[in-house]
Amino acid sequence: MQPLTKLLHFGYQQALSSLFPVIIFLTLAGTKAIQVPGLPRYDLILLVCVMAQIIMVKTGLETKDELKVITLFHIFGLVLELYKVHMGSWAYPDFAYSKIAGVPLYSGFMYASVASYMVQAWRRLDLMIVRWPHAYWTIPLGALIYINFFSHHFVYDIRWVLTGALFVIFLRTMVYFTVDHERFKMPLTLSFFLIGFFIWIAENISTLLDGYRYPNQGDTWELVHIGKISSWFLLVVVSFIIVAQLKRVKGEGFANQPVPHAKDRNM
């Protein structure tokens, strides 16, 4: 029964770390089914997101430092949304008072929710990154990935070149995490893919609930193209690099060699 106990404990910690994304999904579902007279749906979602953040900080579910990181991601995400909507990649068709250039302000919280998951999972699972590459490699890589989200509309899309580069850069990097006092490890690139895959699933739920729509989802909802996993994979890399560099500044969660703690197991 021990493996099942570990799995349940891991799932519980993941659920706590995903609290903010879950709140967003529940809000999307609730506002799709129930309308508040005089209050546009996107505005209501924005209010719920703001209130959720306030409550999480006040109750200690989220620290003030974590809120700063999440706010930074909200800004990065909103800038990307403004550009992508302008280029016609996707759209927010409903009216809202809180829309800027066709983009509702709540959209930034969808990116912020990814950061919320990362910083909370880091804390709850006691993450330790071993053999993290030098900033000379990680910062330019993260910057190029983010720039490519904008530039590929005009020049060659280099996402696969960047994907190959990150596998080389992070070849020896492992992430250690604790589940019920036992230490596990996996290649960091595998964790990037797994998070990106689950975000793709979340994106399908979001579009199904009319959080936004891709051009091919006009009148009838369709599954988000599986190729979008590569986009989320790269966005996860950018997000993790930012969180990791901030953690390094504070001297938290990094080692050059594995740190003995309970038993190390591969996952």
N, C-alpha and C positions, 0 to 999 in steps of 0.2 A: 504493500500500500504506500510505501515511501515515495515512489515516483509520482503517484497520483497526488499525494500531499504536497509535494514540491510544485507540481503543475498548478494546483489550486491556489497555492500561495503566490506563485508567479502571476497567475491570472488576476488575483485580487490586487496586487501591486500595480499591474498594468491598468486595471480599471480605475484605481485611484489617480494614477498619472494621466488618464484620459478623461478626467472629469469635465474639463472645459470643452473639449471637442464633443463630448456626449451632450452637454448642455446646448451647444449649437444645433446638433441634430434634433434634439427634442423640440427646440424652439422652431426650427424649420418645419417639423411635422405639425406642431401645434398651431402655428400661424397659417399653415395651409388649410387646416380643418376649421379653424375658428378665426373670424375677423373681428377686429375692434372698430366700431364705427368712428369715423373721423381720424383714425390713426393708420396710415399706410403700413403695409406689412413689413417692408424693409426698415422703416423707422422703429417699429415695435421690436424687430430682431436686434437692432442696434441698442435700444434701451435695455433689453434683457442681457446682452453681452456685457454692457458697461456695469450693470448691477451685479452680474455674476462675478466679474473681476473684483469689484469692491467687497463683496461678501467673502470671496475666497481669501483675500488679503486680511480682512478683519478677523476671520475665524482661524487664521494660521495655516490654511490649506495651501497657501501660496505666500512666499516671502516677498518682501519689498524689492530685494535684488532680482528675484525671478520676474517680478512685474516690470522692472526696467528692461530686461531682456525681451520680454513679450511685447512691450511698447515699441521697441526698436524693430521687431519683426512686423508689427502692424504697419509701420511706416514703409518698410521695404516692400511688403505685400501690396499696399495701396498704390505705390508708385508703379509696380508691375501691372496691377489691375487696370489702372488708368491707361497705360500704354496698350495692353492687350485688347481691351474693349474698343479703344480707338482704332486698332488695326482690324477689328472684326473677328477676333479669335473666339469670343463668346460675348454674351449680352445679358443684361438685367432688364427685362422688358417692363416691369411694373413701375408705377409712379412712386416717388418718395421725396420728401422734403430734404432728406439727408443725402441726396445724390449729387455728385460732382462730376461733370462731364460724362454722365451716364453710368457712373459707378457709385453704388451706395456705400456709405462709410463702414457698414458692418462687414463688408467683404474683407477688410484688413484683418478682422478677427479670425477669419478662417486660416490665415497664415500664422497669426499669433497663437492659434490653438496648437499648431505643430510645435512651436517653440515651448508652449506650456507643457506639452507632453514630454518633450526632451529634457527640460530642466527638472521636472518633477520625477521622471524616471531615473535621471542621474542621481538624484538625492535618495529616492526610495530604494533603489537597487544598488546603491553604493558603487557606482561605476568607477572603474579604474582603467585608464587607457595606457597601454604599454607600447612603447616604441612609436609614439606620435611623431610624424615627420616635422622637419624644421619649418618655421613660418615662411622661410624663403620659397618653399614649395606650396604650402597649403593656402596662403593668402592669395598669391597670383592665380592659383587654380580656382579658388572660390570666386574671385573677381571675374575671371574669364567665363565661368559657367553662368554667372548672373548676367554679364554683358551679352552672352550668346542668346539668352532669352529675348533680348531686344533686337540684336543685329541680324538674326537668322531670317528676318523678314526682308532683308535687303541684300545680304551676302550669303555665302555658303554656310550651311548649318554644320558646325564642327562638334556637335554633341558626342559623336562616336569617337572622335579624336580625344576629346576631354575625358570620356569614359575610360578609354584605354590608358590615358595618362594617370587617372586617379587609381586604377588598379595597380599600376607600377608604383606610384607614390606610397600607397597604403598597403603594399604587399605584405609587410612584416608587422603591421599594426593589429593588435588584438584588443578586444574589449572584455574586461572581467566584470562580472556582476554577481550580486549575492542574492540567493533565494533561500529563505529560512535557514540562515547561518551557514549555508554551503556555497562555495565559490564555483562559478561556471565561467566558461570563456567561449568566444567565437570570433572569427575574423571580422574586423570592423566593416569591411565592404559588404559582408553578408547582412549585417544589421542595417546598412543603408538600403539594401534591396528590399528587405522584409518590411521596413517602415514605409518605403515608397509603394510597395504593393498594397499595404493596408490603407494608405492614403488614396490610392486609386479606387479601392472598394468604397471608401468614404465619399469620394467624388461622385461615384455612381449614385449613391444614396442622396447626395446633395442635389444633383440634377433631377433625380426622380421627384424630389420634394420641391422642385422649382426654385431652388436657391439661386440658380442661374442656368443658362442653356447654351449649348454649342449650336452652331448653325445647322447641323444635321438632326437636331432634336427639336425642330420647330413645332409642328403640330402633334407629332407622336414621339414619345421618349424612346431613345435607343441607348444601348450600352455604350459607355465612353470607350473610344478606341483603345485597344490594349497597348498600342504604342505610347500612350500617355504615361505608362509606367516609367518609361525612360526619363520623361520630363520630371516626374515626381522624385525618381531616384536621384537625379542631379540636384533638384531643389533641396532634398534632404541633406545632400553633401554640403551645399552652401550653408544651410541652417546649422548643421552640426559643427562645421568649421568655425562659424561665428561663436556658437556657444562654447566650443572647446577653447578657443583663443581667450575668451573672457575668463574661463575657468583657470587657464594657465596663468593669467595675470594675477589671480588670487591664490595661485599655488595649490589648486585642488584637483585631485583625481588623475594624476599622471605619474608614470614611473618608466624608467629605462629598461627595467627587467621585471618579470612577474613578482608580485609581492605575495609570499606565502600567507594563506588565510584559509583555514579549514582544508577541504579537499578541492583540488582543481579538476573540473570535468569539462570536456568538450561538448558543445551543443551544435 
